[in-house]
């Protein structure tokens, strides 16, 4: 795998006996990524084994997706893939509209206030409900991580090339 690949889901378990998998989505575009006919790379992170797979069907269920892969028709065939990740190649990602970003572009960005105070680095993106939340890891010894809601009142600008996010802190956020 020479090109860049980005995680869109993690296989956490099997579902039923007909070869379906429970997948935790790690993408803003699950309807597109898990659509029938989509081709993804299934990767075992521990030993770097990989294989291309095609989505036969999928449906949302609670906080996960139930995904059926073409060519896998029983629980015995898919059991071994628990813990594997589903990835998409960089060329499959497509262009985004102004103000939209892929997870991998946001993770690792430095977060600064409008006053120039550096708060830390974005380490994770949570999707608890109405809007995403960026987890900002503070510099060593500076306290607990900060949870930044991704809303217009807080996130003022995002420079993915410069890896800098400017925020306006609402009262009680820290």
Buried (B, 14 or more C-beta within 10 A) or exposed (E): EEEEBBBBBBBBBBBEEEBBBBBBBBBBBBEEBBEEEBEBBBBBEEEEEBEEBEBBEBEEEEEBBBBBBBEBBEBEEBEEBEEBBBBBBEEBBEEEEEEEBBBBBBBEBBBBBEEEEEBBBBEBBEBEEEEBBBBBBBEEEEEEBBBBBBEEEBBEEBEBEEBBBBBEBEEEEB
